[in-house]
Amino acid sequence: MRSTSSTIRTRRTVKAAAGILAGALALSLTACGGDDDKGDGGGGTGTKESGSTLTLPKLDGTTLEVAAVWTGPEQANFKKVLAEFEKRTGAKVTFVPAQDPIINFLGSKIAGGQPPDVAMLPQPGAIKQAVEKKWARPLGAEALKELRKNYSQGWQDIGKVGTEQYGVYYKAANKSLVWYNAQVFENAGASEPKTWDELLTTAQTVYDSGVTPFSIPGADGWPLTDWFENVYLSQAGPEKYDQLARHEIKWTDPSVKEALTTLAQIWGKKDYVAGGADGALQTQFPNSVTQTFTGGDQPKAAMVYEGDFVQVNIAQTDAEIGTDAKVFPFPKVGDTAPVVSGGDAAVILKDSKGAQALATFLASPDAAEIQAKLGGYLSPNKNVDPAAYPNDVQRKIAEALVAAGDDFRFDMSDQAPQAFGGTPGKGEWKDLQDFLKNPTDVAGIQAKLESDAAAAYGN
C-alpha cells in the first residue's frame, strides 16, 4: 500500500471530528470512447450553466463509457448526473455495470480491448493497482484545477499515487453511524448511547421489550469490516489504525484481539442479532436495512449499523427519515468516538478530451448537487450547497464531513490490496464472516486474518 503518512491524524484531531459529527447529528435529530484526442477537459467553445463557474467543452459525437459497481437507486441517481453531462456537452455516456472486485472486472475488459473510459473505484488500493498495471491516466489541468478548488487536501491525497493525481472522490460515505427504529426505542424506553457500554445497555433494553436489537448483513463481507474498523479505531487509536491499515503491525497484535473480543459482545449473542448468526449470514445489506424499518413497532430488528447511504434503502420503506428512522454516531469504545469514511473515485482509463471533461465535471459542485438532491448520497466536495441535501439528517452529516476537513480515517479495508480487503468470499470479508459464525475463536480468526493479509500485502 502507498504510505499515507501525509494524512496521518492525531488522536486529538480525530476526537475533534467526532465531536463535530456528534453535535451535528444532535442538531439534526432535534430539528427533525469515441473521441481519442488527448486533452485536459478545457479548450474549445464550452458550456456554462447559469450560476455555475464550470465551463465544459463541446463534445458532439463523443461516446464515453463509465463503469461502477453501483446498482438500484444508486445507479439510477448517478445516471441522472451523467445525463446532465450529456446535456451540457453533447457527448453520449453509457453506464457499464461492474462486479466486485472491480479490478478483476476491469482486467477482463482491458484484456478484451474494451476498457471503459472512466471507472468509479471504491478503494485507494484499487487506484494503486490500476496505476501499477498502467491502466490509469493522470488528471489533466482542468480536472486538477476543479479538484483543488473544491476538496480538502486529505481527500486529494487519497486519490494520489506517488505525486500524481489519479482519482476524483466523487462520492463519500460517513461510516460511523447507527440507524434505529424510533418507535421501538420509544416503546422500550431506550435512549441513544454514546459509549459501547451504553450501547450494550440499550441493546438489552430493546431486547427486553420484545424486539431483537441488531440487524447485521453478514451475507456481505464489507459491512463486517466496517463494524471492526469503528471498534478498532476508537479502542486502539488512530496511530495503531494507520499501522494496521499498512500492515506494519500484524493481525495477531493484542489490539486486534481486544477489538474482536469487544465485537463478540454483540456478534456472539444470538438473541441480539436478527436470525442469529445463520440468519445474519444469509442477510444482504439492503434487506438488513429494510427489515429494521418495516413491520411497524415489531420489526425484525431495532438497529442497523452502516453509513449515510442507508437512507437509500430506508426510502424503499414507509419510514420517514428523522421521524421514524433516526441515527446516532457510532458509540465510542475507547477514548474517542470513531470517524471512518469511505468513498468512490473517478479514475480515467482512456485519456481523451471527453474523459478529462467528465472527471472535471465530477469534481465540481454542479455534479454533486444533482445527486445530493436525490438522497442517499454524500459528497466530500466542500463547495456543495448544503441546501441541496433533501433532509436535515443528510444535510448535517454532510456538513460534519466537510467541517472535519482532513480529520478523518479512510476505510481500512479499502486501503488494503483488493485480494485482502475487497473480494467477496476471500480475505478479510470471508474471515469476518467466519468470525460472525463463531465469535469464540478469536485467536483462530486472528491467525487467518494475518495469513491472508501477509499474502496480499506481500510482507
C-alpha positions as CSV (number, residue, x, y, z in Angstrom):
1,M,0.0,0.0,0.0
2,R,1.0,3.6,-0.6
3,S,2.1,5.3,2.5
4,T,-0.5,7.7,4.0
5,S,1.9,9.5,6.2
6,S,0.9,12.8,4.8
7,T,-2.6,12.3,6.1
8,I,-1.9,10.6,9.4
9,R,-4.1,12.2,12.0
10,T,-3.6,12.6,15.7
11,R,-5.9,11.3,18.4
12,R,-6.8,14.9,19.2
13,T,-7.9,15.7,15.6
14,V,-10.0,12.6,15.3
15,K,-11.7,13.4,18.6
16,A,-12.4,16.9,17.3
17,A,-14.0,15.5,14.1
18,A,-16.1,13.1,16.2
19,G,-17.3,16.0,18.3
20,I,-18.3,17.9,15.1
21,L,-20.3,14.8,13.9
22,A,-22.0,14.2,17.2
23,G,-23.0,17.8,17.6
24,A,-24.3,18.0,14.0
25,L,-26.3,14.8,14.4
26,A,-27.8,16.1,17.7
27,L,-28.9,19.2,15.9
28,S,-30.4,17.3,13.0
29,L,-32.4,15.0,15.2
30,T,-33.8,17.7,17.4
31,A,-34.8,19.6,14.3
32,C,-36.3,16.7,12.7
33,G,-14.8,6.4,-26.0
34,G,-15.3,7.9,-29.5
35,D,-13.0,10.9,-29.0
36,D,-9.4,9.9,-29.0
37,D,-8.0,13.5,-28.8
38,K,-5.8,14.0,-25.8
39,G,-7.0,16.8,-23.7
40,D,-7.4,18.2,-20.2
41,G,-11.1,18.9,-20.4
42,G,-10.7,22.6,-21.3
43,G,-10.3,24.4,-24.5
44,G,-12.8,24.9,-27.3
45,T,-16.2,26.6,-27.0
46,G,-17.7,25.4,-23.8
47,T,-21.0,25.5,-22.0
48,K,-21.7,27.0,-18.6
49,E,-24.8,26.7,-16.6
50,S,-26.4,29.8,-15.2
51,G,-24.9,30.4,-11.7
52,S,-22.0,28.0,-12.3
53,T,-18.4,28.7,-12.8
54,L,-17.8,25.5,-14.6
55,T,-17.2,25.5,-18.3
56,L,-17.2,22.3,-20.3
57,P,-16.1,21.7,-23.9
58,K,-18.5,20.8,-26.7
59,L,-18.2,17.1,-27.3
60,D,-20.7,16.4,-30.0
61,G,-20.1,12.9,-31.5
62,T,-18.0,11.8,-28.4
63,T,-19.0,8.5,-26.8
64,L,-17.9,7.5,-23.3
65,E,-18.3,4.5,-21.0
66,V,-18.3,4.8,-17.2
67,A,-18.0,1.6,-15.1
68,A,-19.1,1.3,-11.5
69,V,-20.4,-1.4,-9.2
70,W,-23.5,0.6,-8.2
71,T,-26.9,-1.0,-8.6
72,G,-30.5,0.0,-7.9
73,P,-31.3,3.6,-6.8
74,E,-27.6,4.4,-6.5
75,Q,-27.1,3.6,-10.2
76,A,-30.3,5.3,-11.3
77,N,-29.3,8.5,-9.5
78,F,-25.8,8.5,-10.9
79,K,-27.2,8.1,-14.4
80,K,-29.1,11.4,-13.9
81,V,-25.7,13.1,-13.2
82,L,-24.4,11.6,-16.5
83,A,-27.5,12.8,-18.3
84,E,-26.7,16.4,-17.2
85,F,-23.1,16.0,-18.5
86,E,-24.6,14.8,-21.9
87,K,-26.9,17.8,-21.9
88,R,-24.1,20.3,-21.4
89,T,-21.5,18.8,-23.7
90,G,-23.4,16.8,-26.4
91,A,-21.5,13.6,-25.5
92,K,-23.1,10.2,-25.2
93,V,-22.3,8.4,-21.9
94,T,-23.1,4.8,-21.2
95,F,-23.1,3.3,-17.7
96,V,-21.4,-0.1,-17.6
97,P,-22.5,-2.2,-14.6
98,A,-19.4,-3.8,-13.0
99,Q,-18.9,-6.6,-10.5
100,D,-16.8,-6.8,-7.3
101,P,-13.9,-6.9,-7.2
102,I,-13.9,-4.2,-9.9
103,I,-10.2,-4.6,-10.6
104,N,-10.9,-8.1,-11.9
105,F,-13.8,-6.8,-13.9
106,L,-11.7,-4.1,-15.5
107,G,-8.9,-6.6,-16.1
108,S,-11.2,-8.7,-18.3
109,K,-12.5,-5.6,-20.1
110,I,-8.9,-4.4,-20.8
111,A,-7.8,-7.8,-21.9
112,G,-10.6,-7.9,-24.4
113,G,-9.6,-4.5,-25.7
114,Q,-12.7,-2.7,-24.4
115,P,-11.8,-0.7,-21.3
116,P,-14.3,1.9,-20.1
117,D,-13.2,5.5,-20.4
118,V,-13.7,6.1,-16.7
119,A,-14.1,3.8,-13.7
120,M,-15.5,4.6,-10.3
121,L,-13.1,2.8,-8.0
122,P,-14.2,2.2,-4.4
123,Q,-10.8,1.7,-2.8
124,P,-7.5,3.6,-2.7
125,G,-5.9,0.1,-3.0
126,A,-7.8,-0.3,-6.3
127,I,-6.5,3.0,-7.6
128,K,-2.9,2.0,-6.8
129,Q,-3.4,-1.4,-8.6
130,A,-4.8,0.4,-11.6
131,V,-1.7,2.7,-11.7
132,E,0.7,-0.2,-11.2
133,K,-0.9,-2.1,-14.1
134,K,-0.6,1.0,-16.2
135,W,-4.3,1.2,-16.7
136,A,-4.9,4.6,-15.1
137,R,-4.2,8.0,-16.6
138,P,-3.4,11.2,-14.5
139,L,-5.9,14.0,-14.3
140,G,-5.4,16.9,-16.7
141,A,-5.0,20.6,-15.9
142,E,-8.7,21.5,-15.8
143,A,-9.7,18.5,-13.7
144,L,-6.9,19.3,-11.3
145,K,-8.0,22.9,-11.1
146,E,-11.5,21.9,-10.2
147,L,-10.4,19.3,-7.7
148,R,-8.0,21.7,-5.8
149,K,-10.7,24.3,-5.7
150,N,-13.3,22.0,-4.2
151,Y,-11.6,19.4,-2.0
152,S,-9.6,19.4,1.2
153,Q,-6.0,18.2,1.0
154,G,-6.9,14.9,2.7
155,W,-9.4,14.0,0.0
156,Q,-7.0,15.0,-2.7
157,D,-4.2,12.9,-1.1
158,I,-6.2,9.6,-1.1
159,G,-6.7,9.9,-4.8
160,K,-2.9,10.2,-5.4
161,V,-0.3,7.5,-6.2
162,G,3.1,8.9,-5.6
163,T,3.0,12.6,-6.6
164,E,0.4,12.1,-9.4
165,Q,-3.3,12.7,-9.0
166,Y,-5.4,9.9,-10.5
167,G,-8.7,9.9,-8.5
168,V,-11.5,12.4,-8.0
169,Y,-13.5,11.3,-4.9
170,Y,-17.0,12.0,-6.3
171,K,-18.9,10.1,-3.6
172,A,-18.1,9.8,0.1
173,A,-19.6,7.9,3.0
174,N,-19.7,8.5,6.7
175,K,-19.4,5.0,8.1
176,S,-19.7,5.8,11.7
177,L,-23.5,5.8,12.1
178,V,-26.1,3.6,13.7
179,W,-29.7,3.9,12.4
180,Y,-32.6,2.9,14.6
181,N,-36.4,2.4,14.6
182,A,-37.6,5.4,16.7
183,Q,-40.9,3.7,17.6
184,V,-39.1,0.7,19.0
185,F,-36.8,2.9,21.1
186,E,-39.8,4.9,22.4
187,N,-41.8,1.7,23.3
188,A,-38.8,0.2,25.1
189,G,-37.8,3.4,26.8
190,A,-34.4,3.2,25.2
191,S,-32.1,6.2,24.7
192,E,-29.3,6.9,22.2
193,P,-26.0,5.5,23.5
194,K,-22.7,7.5,23.5
195,T,-20.4,4.7,24.6
196,W,-20.1,1.0,23.9
197,D,-21.2,0.0,27.4
198,E,-24.3,2.2,26.9
199,L,-24.9,0.5,23.5
200,L,-24.9,-2.8,25.3
201,T,-27.4,-1.5,27.8
202,T,-29.6,-0.1,25.1
203,A,-29.5,-3.4,23.3
204,Q,-30.6,-5.2,26.4
205,T,-33.4,-2.7,27.0
206,V,-34.7,-3.2,23.4
207,Y,-34.4,-7.0,23.8
208,D,-36.4,-6.9,27.0
209,S,-39.2,-5.0,25.1
210,G,-39.5,-8.0,22.7
211,V,-37.5,-6.8,19.7
212,T,-34.1,-8.1,18.5
213,P,-31.6,-5.3,18.9
214,F,-29.4,-5.6,15.7
215,S,-29.7,-6.3,12.0
216,I,-26.4,-7.4,10.6
217,P,-25.8,-8.0,6.8
218,G,-23.4,-11.0,7.2
219,A,-24.0,-12.2,3.6
220,D,-22.0,-9.2,2.5
221,G,-18.5,-9.1,4.0
222,W,-17.8,-5.4,3.7
223,P,-20.2,-4.2,6.4
224,L,-18.5,-6.6,8.8
225,T,-15.1,-4.9,8.1
226,D,-16.8,-1.5,8.9
227,W,-18.0,-2.8,12.3
228,F,-14.5,-3.9,13.1
229,E,-12.9,-0.6,11.9
230,N,-15.1,1.6,14.1
231,V,-14.4,-0.5,17.1
232,Y,-10.7,-0.7,16.4
233,L,-10.2,3.0,15.6
234,S,-11.9,4.0,18.8
235,Q,-10.3,1.4,21.0
236,A,-6.8,1.1,19.6
237,G,-6.5,4.7,18.4
238,P,-5.6,6.3,15.1
239,E,-1.8,5.5,15.2
240,K,-2.5,1.8,15.5
241,Y,-5.2,2.1,12.9
242,D,-2.8,3.5,10.4
243,Q,-0.2,0.9,11.2
244,L,-2.7,-2.0,10.7
245,A,-4.0,-0.4,7.5
246,R,-0.5,-0.5,6.1
247,H,0.2,-4.0,7.6
248,E,3.0,-2.5,9.7
249,I,1.7,-4.5,12.6
250,K,0.2,-8.0,12.4
251,W,-3.4,-9.0,12.7
252,T,-2.2,-11.2,15.6
253,D,-1.4,-8.0,17.6
254,P,-3.1,-7.8,21.0
255,S,-5.0,-4.7,19.9
256,V,-6.8,-6.8,17.2
257,K,-7.7,-9.4,19.8
258,E,-9.2,-6.7,22.0
259,A,-11.3,-5.4,19.2
260,L,-12.6,-8.8,18.1
261,T,-13.4,-9.7,21.7
262,T,-15.4,-6.4,22.0
263,L,-17.3,-7.2,18.8
264,A,-18.1,-10.6,20.2
265,Q,-20.1,-8.9,22.9
266,I,-22.7,-8.3,20.2
267,W,-22.0,-10.8,17.5
268,G,-21.7,-13.6,20.0
269,K,-25.1,-13.1,21.5
270,K,-27.5,-14.8,19.1
271,D,-30.5,-13.2,20.7
272,Y,-29.0,-9.8,19.8
273,V,-28.8,-10.5,16.1
274,A,-31.8,-10.9,13.8
275,G,-31.9,-14.5,12.7
276,G,-28.9,-15.3,14.8
277,A,-25.5,-15.9,13.1
278,D,-27.1,-18.2,10.5
279,G,-29.8,-15.7,9.6
280,A,-27.3,-12.8,9.5
281,L,-25.0,-14.7,7.2
282,Q,-28.0,-15.0,4.7
283,T,-28.9,-11.3,5.0
284,Q,-27.7,-8.9,2.4
285,F,-27.2,-5.3,3.1
286,P,-30.4,-3.8,1.6
287,N,-32.5,-6.3,3.5
288,S,-30.7,-5.6,6.7
289,V,-32.0,-2.0,6.4
290,T,-35.5,-2.6,5.2
291,Q,-36.2,-5.3,7.8
292,T,-35.3,-2.7,10.5
293,F,-37.9,-0.2,9.2
294,T,-40.8,-2.5,8.2
295,G,-43.2,-4.3,10.5
296,G,-44.5,-1.3,12.5
297,D,-43.3,-1.4,16.1
298,Q,-42.4,-5.1,15.7
299,P,-39.6,-5.1,13.0
300,K,-37.1,-7.9,12.8
301,A,-34.5,-5.6,14.4
302,A,-34.3,-2.2,16.1
303,M,-30.9,-1.0,14.9
304,V,-28.7,-1.4,11.8
305,Y,-25.2,-0.1,11.6
306,E,-23.8,1.5,8.4
307,G,-23.1,4.7,6.6
308,D,-25.2,7.6,5.5
309,F,-26.1,5.7,2.3
310,V,-28.5,3.6,4.4
311,Q,-31.0,6.4,3.5
312,V,-31.4,5.0,0.0
313,N,-32.7,1.7,1.4
314,I,-34.9,3.4,4.1
315,A,-36.5,5.3,1.3
316,Q,-37.8,1.9,0.0
317,T,-39.9,1.6,3.1
318,D,-42.7,3.7,4.5
319,A,-40.4,5.0,7.3
320,E,-39.6,8.8,7.3
321,I,-36.0,9.7,7.9
322,G,-35.7,11.9,11.0
323,T,-39.1,10.8,12.4
324,D,-39.4,7.0,12.1
325,A,-35.8,6.4,11.2
326,K,-33.2,8.2,13.3
327,V,-29.5,8.0,13.7
328,F,-26.7,8.4,16.3
329,P,-22.9,8.4,15.9
330,F,-21.1,5.0,16.4
331,P,-20.5,4.9,20.2
332,K,-17.0,5.4,21.4
333,V,-15.3,2.2,22.6
334,G,-12.2,3.8,23.9
335,D,-11.3,7.4,24.5
336,T,-12.8,8.8,21.3
337,A,-15.7,8.2,19.0
338,P,-14.6,6.9,15.6
339,V,-14.8,8.9,12.3
340,V,-14.4,6.4,9.5
341,S,-15.1,7.4,5.9
342,G,-15.2,5.7,2.6
343,G,-15.7,6.8,-1.0
344,D,-15.7,6.2,-4.7
345,A,-13.2,7.9,-7.0
346,A,-13.5,8.6,-10.7
347,V,-10.3,7.3,-12.5
348,I,-9.6,7.8,-16.2
349,L,-8.6,4.6,-18.1
350,K,-8.8,6.0,-21.6
351,D,-7.3,9.5,-21.8
352,S,-9.3,11.8,-24.1
353,K,-10.8,15.2,-24.1
354,G,-14.2,13.7,-23.2
355,A,-12.9,11.6,-20.3
356,Q,-11.0,14.5,-18.8
357,A,-14.1,16.7,-19.2
358,L,-16.2,14.1,-17.3
359,A,-13.6,14.0,-14.5
360,T,-13.7,17.8,-14.3
361,F,-17.5,17.7,-14.1
362,L,-17.5,15.0,-11.4
363,A,-15.0,17.2,-9.4
364,S,-17.5,20.1,-9.5
365,P,-20.3,21.1,-7.1
366,D,-22.6,21.1,-10.2
367,A,-22.4,17.3,-10.5
368,A,-22.6,16.6,-6.8
369,E,-25.6,18.8,-6.2
370,I,-27.6,16.8,-8.7
371,Q,-27.2,13.6,-6.8
372,A,-27.3,15.2,-3.4
373,K,-30.9,16.3,-4.1
374,L,-31.9,12.7,-4.8
375,G,-30.8,11.5,-1.4
376,G,-28.7,8.6,-0.2
377,Y,-25.5,10.4,-1.3
378,L,-22.7,12.3,0.4
379,S,-20.1,14.5,-1.2
380,P,-16.6,15.4,0.2
381,N,-16.8,18.5,-2.1
382,K,-16.6,21.5,0.3
383,N,-18.4,23.8,-2.2
384,V,-21.6,21.8,-2.5
385,D,-24.5,23.9,-1.2
386,P,-25.8,22.1,2.0
387,A,-29.3,23.1,0.9
388,A,-29.0,20.6,-1.9
389,Y,-29.5,17.7,0.5
390,P,-33.1,16.6,0.9
391,N,-33.4,16.4,4.7
392,D,-31.9,17.7,7.9
393,V,-30.3,14.4,8.8
394,Q,-28.4,14.2,5.5
395,R,-27.6,17.8,5.5
396,K,-26.0,17.8,8.9
397,I,-24.0,14.6,8.1
398,A,-22.6,16.3,5.0
399,E,-21.8,19.5,6.9
400,A,-20.0,17.5,9.5
401,L,-17.9,15.7,6.9
402,V,-16.8,18.9,5.3
403,A,-16.2,20.6,8.6
404,A,-13.9,17.8,9.6
405,G,-11.6,18.7,6.8
406,D,-8.7,16.3,6.8
407,D,-9.6,14.9,10.3
408,F,-10.9,11.5,9.3
409,R,-9.7,8.0,8.7
410,F,-10.4,6.3,5.4
411,D,-12.0,2.8,5.5
412,M,-9.2,0.4,6.4
413,S,-10.2,-2.5,4.1
414,D,-10.5,0.0,1.2
415,Q,-6.8,0.9,1.8
416,A,-5.8,-2.8,1.5
417,P,-5.0,-4.7,-1.6
418,Q,-8.3,-5.9,-3.0
419,A,-7.3,-9.6,-2.5
420,F,-7.5,-8.9,1.2
421,G,-9.9,-6.0,1.7
422,G,-12.2,-6.0,-1.3
423,T,-13.0,-9.5,-2.6
424,P,-16.3,-11.4,-1.8
425,G,-15.6,-14.8,-0.3
426,K,-11.9,-14.1,0.4
427,G,-9.6,-12.3,2.7
428,E,-10.9,-10.0,5.5
429,W,-14.5,-10.2,4.2
430,K,-14.6,-14.1,4.5
431,D,-12.6,-14.1,7.7
432,L,-15.0,-11.8,9.5
433,Q,-18.0,-13.8,8.2
434,D,-16.3,-16.9,9.8
435,F,-15.9,-14.8,13.0
436,L,-19.6,-13.9,12.9
437,K,-20.4,-17.6,12.7
438,N,-18.1,-18.5,15.6
439,P,-17.2,-15.4,17.7
440,T,-15.4,-17.6,20.3
441,D,-12.5,-18.3,18.0
442,V,-10.7,-15.0,18.4
443,A,-7.1,-16.5,18.1
444,G,-8.1,-18.6,15.1
445,I,-9.5,-15.7,13.2
446,Q,-6.5,-13.5,14.0
447,A,-4.2,-16.2,12.6
448,K,-6.3,-16.5,9.4
449,L,-6.5,-12.7,9.0
450,E,-2.7,-12.4,9.3
451,S,-2.1,-15.2,6.9
452,D,-4.4,-13.6,4.3
453,A,-3.0,-10.1,4.9
454,A,0.6,-11.3,4.6
455,A,-0.2,-13.0,1.2
456,A,-2.0,-9.9,-0.2
457,Y,0.5,-7.3,1.1
458,G,3.5,-9.4,0.2
459,N,5.2,-9.0,3.6
